[in-house]
Amino acid sequence: MKLRKQVTVCGGAIFCVAVFSLYLMLDRVQHDPARRQNGGNFPRSQISVLQNRIEQLEQLLEENHQIISHIKDSVMELTDTGAVSPSGHLPFRGANGSWVLPFDGRPTFLAVNPQDCQLAAGSHSQADVQMLDVFSLLKFDNPDGGVWKQGFDITYDADEWDKEPLQVFVVPHSHNDPGWIKTFDKYFTDQTQHILNNMVVKLAEDPRRKFIWSEISFFSKWWESADAQKQEAARKLILEGQLEFVTGGWVMTDEANVHYFAMIDQLIEGHQWLERNIGATPHSGWAIDPFGHSSTMAYVLKRANLTSMLIQRVHYSVKKHFSATRNLEFMWRQPWDTGSNSDIFCHMMPFYSYDVPHTCGPDPKICCQFDFKRLPGGRINCPWKVPPKTVVEENVAERAQLLLDQYRKKSKLYRSKVLLIPLGDDFRYDKPLEWDQQYINYQKLFDYMNSHPEMHVKAQFGTLTDYFNALYKSYGVAQGSRPADFPVLSGDFFAYADREDHYWTGYFTSRPFYKSLDRVIESHLRGAEILYSLAVANARNMGMEGRYPVSDYALLVDARRSVGLFQHHDGITGTAKENVVVDYGTRLLRSLIGLKRVIINAAHFLVMKNKEFYRFYQTEPFLETDDRRATQDSLPQRTLIELDPAGPRYLVLFNPVEQERLCAVTVLVNTVKVRVLTEDGQTLPVQLSAQWSSASQMSAEVFEATFMVRLPSLGLAVYHLYDSPDSPMTLRSDTLLRLPGSALTARALDPLPVRSQQADPQTFYVSSQFLTLGFSGTTGLLESIKHKDDPQERKVQMHFVMYGTRPSKDKSGAYLFLPDGKATPYDHREPPVVRVVEGPLFSEVVAYYQHFEQAIRIHNVPGVDGLSVDITSKVDIRDQTNKELALRMVTDIQSRDVFYTDLNGFQMQLRRRHQKLPLQANFYPMTSQVYIQDSHHRLTLHTAQSLGVSSPESGQLEVILDRRLMQDDNRGLGQGLKDNKRTVNHFRLLLERRSTGNKMMDSSTTSFPSVLSHMTNGFLNHDVLALPVLPKRRGVPPLQTFAPLKSALPCDFHLLNLRSIQSQDPNAPSPYTALIVHRFGLDCALDSPNLGYNCTTTQGQLNISSLFKNLDLQLLQPMSLTLMYSSPPLANHSTVSLDPMEISAFKLKLR
């Protein structure tokens, strides 16, 4: 204590001397006698001398600041030999052997308004058609339907159209994949540019010609290289209704693996491009190729103000059933919607494919004769051996009658007398000849039909919206309104089968390395958008806009477009050629590097205590990145923080989550003598662990330092790391290697002792203050979970299993999952090495097998981080042939045949395992979570990457981790899946108890996660970024925490994005920012433990003007989801209100 006082006094004295010397200097400047004699009239030479002195003084001030901050650091370092934690205690082991941690002890509370839980408890959508019921009802048999193989014979009476003629809209289209067999750029060069060049010429030849276009990624690339004449021609075609943009997203997004953040972002990017360059507004959705359809997409299109949508790839048995009941057109309603606010009109195409043979009617042999690209002499023909004929006067009557018969049969499957006939296929209309073949021959057929009243038909080219508008008009309803007697449908359209038992459930997992990389980049994109928007707003507020690298906006645009491109239904799905996958990966890595730069530059500005000292140098970054990837297909290497006895290293931590976050953070350091201090000088407990290069080999140069932090919402906090003599607050992990035999020995390094023992079959346990986990002594895998307040341990057994593929005929590939029967247990030739690490902040068990490493970790941290089990699976199956590796969890939860998977991270969907369906049909996409439950417990597996999941038996969950398949599955790719990588999958396992008296309602088709579950998912998907400050020659200027929020967001609100809106210059932002928020649906019937932060709900009320600290809100304007439609601005102090599950967008001007 005496030493401490002496050091403090000494430090204080140094501080006083520094301040006093500064004062004398100022005094000398003020009292310079030469200056006094001259009175107020300075000669010019003396003015320049004075300017020099002022500059010197500024420099001295800056240096003085740095000296004082170093004195402060030194004083802290010297006074801290007794090392006291924030609460004045050292970590200690409790009676049960688990560590008890000193904690800042701040009380936290959970105040969820009962009315905010009513969505989970109340009644839900009243739908005429519930997809769960449809699946229960159907036999899923596949009888031969005649010419329409998967359907039935269609008949009609010739006089059915006498009173109301059939209106036919033939819609020419070209489906352009932004990457599949060729890369995006190669497709553009070889085909897409020619399609669009021909389009502006050929549509202009006849005002009756129409065309639709979907993918803005391609259109924008064409536009940038098109001359002013072509651009003007395109604008004219749009204005006159000949060319229509459908959906208008950057791509035609996949709907299974895509997270709703990216689903919305690529739609915003497309719509913003259209608004800025053309002024076009999409009205109708067009999704002809995604492999199954999600109700989330319907909701997103509705919130973007589209009025109608079209889908195609739906299970053939469902199509047949909907055709028979004339339910192919319906109002698609969200399952949680108690009214009809989410309804959007949807058209389902009835036949096998979107190509011409399967779109004019039920008989492909006849329809193929009306695909005039297949005229004899061309490169493609009709597989049914009857070629098309050019329409001439001699055959027009017979040709028109034959085609009309197909049109009439198709129209019998729908309720209206308005008929949609798509006319196109992949990359069609790339040559002028095809434009002539299709448009001239069809126009002759239309002219003949329309000039013969006895045919009772009006046929024409049309756009998709022309069709929908004619349908609404025929029923006398407004655009997007429900026509009389049309059904309301609720549910989704997974899993998809196009024929036999060929279920497209393999792509839910295919190429998991890239599915994982995608989500890492999405989290970085969201974080970069938020920090950039806040940094620019703060810079504007301080008049420092000119000194901030606003040009980083170009990096955001690049990343939005790279991420958007990858959401394409052959990108994130893992169903493209190997070289195309490399192209996607290269783009993604480039964007990730750019996003890290945006984050670093924003963090630099925001943590500066005195912004006057802020200097931005392009070549000298202030911060380092948290990790680096050597190549697009390599795993990240975390940045090593090299500590030096000469002084501290500073670390800036970014919390991308919108709630305060209490969690453990791990960084790599080069010494075991590490001490971590908070910004205000308090020493934190540190757990020091080895970094392992293999099962039994540890590094001698690199160590892991883990410490507990409390981070502000969406904020940045500063920590100081010292290389200093041993501190009682730095505790070494206790490591035990359980070895299968005597052959292996542990290579222990002096500072970090390791014990080893021969493995035995006895169950062993690791504990935190909150959880105790049981592990199999034989496998080293999880066996049980016990909560501290639950007297009973719950069975949660992990197993690894393998699927093969069928021995003959059709086999699994990139799209299809065609297993050779039930999974078999993973055959490990040698028993595993198991490493058990225990310490005050975390405990971990890692089991090493030939094809995977499974790490299970629990954090000894109060709140969200300490209540779930962290799972990391490193998988490498590159030496396997036709195998799929799965992780299976076996529990005693009585879930029967029901489980719940999320759709796009947005909502939960009840699934039922059907015995009548083959094994592969019971797999579903899991974007963010899956759970099983009974009246006592819910077990949720949260995931940081999209994968395929099922519940093979009651109480079981199974997730496919990787697939290696040696052959193509005959869906056009022409390759197997042989480019596997070493892949890391991250999960969190959360076991929750149902509150007493809150037993589950079996009949409810809707289900919601708890607050804890939502936050667990947020923590998993949005890692804390640890950004070390690079050492500076002249010292580091003072830094401080940046906490942007004035008041906490209600804990059922998720900030989806804070996105700087484009200006006319595509590489610069406007003064406006889009705030996109999602209000969660909550299940409050699960026990609510301490979350580690204050959680309150407000019945959906949010005051945006009081949200951001130090910024004025100058505009608050409600917008459609993609910012194309605006409502009148609200008063700046207005409170906005969101319903549960609602996603809303607002245009803000922050200064």
Sequence and secondary structure as in RCSB ss.txt:
>XXXX:A:sequence
MKLRKQVTVCGGAIFCVAVFSLYLMLDRVQHDPARRQNGGNFPRSQISVLQNRIEQLEQLLEENHQIISHIKDSV
MELTDTGAVSPSGHLPFRGANGSWVLPFDGRPTFLAVNPQDCQLAAGSHSQADVQMLDVFSLLKFDNPDGGVWKQ
GFDITYDADEWDKEPLQVFVVPHSHNDPGWIKTFDKYFTDQTQHILNNMVVKLAEDPRRKFIWSEISFFSKWWES
ADAQKQEAARKLILEGQLEFVTGGWVMTDEANVHYFAMIDQLIEGHQWLERNIGATPHSGWAIDPFGHSSTMAYV
LKRANLTSMLIQRVHYSVKKHFSATRNLEFMWRQPWDTGSNSDIFCHMMPFYSYDVPHTCGPDPKICCQFDFKRL
PGGRINCPWKVPPKTVVEENVAERAQLLLDQYRKKSKLYRSKVLLIPLGDDFRYDKPLEWDQQYINYQKLFDYMN
SHPEMHVKAQFGTLTDYFNALYKSYGVAQGSRPADFPVLSGDFFAYADREDHYWTGYFTSRPFYKSLDRVIESHL
RGAEILYSLAVANARNMGMEGRYPVSDYALLVDARRSVGLFQHHDGITGTAKENVVVDYGTRLLRSLIGLKRVII
NAAHFLVMKNKEFYRFYQTEPFLETDDRRATQDSLPQRTLIELDPAGPRYLVLFNPVEQERLCAVTVLVNTVKVR
VLTEDGQTLPVQLSAQWSSASQMSAEVFEATFMVRLPSLGLAVYHLYDSPDSPMTLRSDTLLRLPGSALTARALD
PLPVRSQQADPQTFYVSSQFLTLGFSGTTGLLESIKHKDDPQERKVQMHFVMYGTRPSKDKSGAYLFLPDGKATP
YDHREPPVVRVVEGPLFSEVVAYYQHFEQAIRIHNVPGVDGLSVDITSKVDIRDQTNKELALRMVTDIQSRDVFY
TDLNGFQMQLRRRHQKLPLQANFYPMTSQVYIQDSHHRLTLHTAQSLGVSSPESGQLEVILDRRLMQDDNRGLGQ
GLKDNKRTVNHFRLLLERRSTGNKMMDSSTTSFPSVLSHMTNGFLNHDVLALPVLPKRRGVPPLQTFAPLKSALP
CDFHLLNLRSIQSQDPNAPSPYTALIVHRFGLDCALDSPNLGYNCTTTQGQLNISSLFKNLDLQLLQPMSLTLMY
SSPPLANHSTVSLDPMEISAFKLKLR
>XXXX:A:secstr
 HHHHHHHHHHHHHHHHHHHHHHHHHHHHHT HHHHHTTT   HHHHHHHHHHHHHHHHHHHHHHHHHHHHHHHH
HHHHGGG   TTS   EE TTS EE         EE  GGGGHHHHS     SEEHHHHHHH        TTSTT
S      GGGGSSS EEEEEEEEEE  SSSSS HHHHIIIIIHHHHHHHHHHHHT TT  EEE  HHHHHHHHHH
S HHHHHHHHHHHHTTSEEE S  SS B SSS  HHHHHHHHHHHHHHHHHHT     EEEESSSSSB HHHHHH
HHHTT  EEEE    HHHHHHHHHTT SEEEEE TT SSSTT EEEEE  SS SSGGGTSSS HHHHGGG GGGS
TTSS   TTS       TTTHHHHHHHHHHHHHHHHTTSSSSEEEEEEEEET   SHHHHHHHHHHHHHHHHHHH
T GGG EEEEE  HHHHHHHHHHHHT  TT   TT  EEES B S BSSTT B  STTTSSHHHHHHHHHHHHHH
HHHHHHHHHHHHHHHHTT GGGS GGGHHHHHHHHHHHHHHTBTTTTTS S HHHHHHHHHHHHHHHHHHHHHHH
HHHHHHHBSSGGG    TTS SB  SEE SSTTS  EE EE  BTTB EEEEEE  SSS EEEEEEEEES S EE
EE TTS EE EEEEEEESSSSBEEEEEEEEEEEEEE TT EEEEEEEE S  TTEEE EEEEEESSSS   B BT
TB EEEEE  SS EEEE SSEEEEE TTT  EEEEEETT SS EEEEEEEEEE B SSSS   SS   BSSS EE
   SS  EEEEEE SSEEEEEEE SSEEEEEEEE  SSGGGSSEEEEEEE  TT SSEEEEEEEEE    TTEEE
EEETTTEEEEEE  TTS GGGG EEESSEEEEE SSEEEEEEESS EEEE  STTEEEEEEEEEB S  SSS   
 B     EEEEEEEEEEEB TT    TT       HHHHHHHHHHHS  EEEEB   TT    B  B  BSS   
TTEEEEEEEEEE SSTTSEEEEEEEEEEE     SB     SS EE  TTEEEGGGTBTT  EEEEEEE TTSSS
B     TT EEE  TT EEEEEEEE 
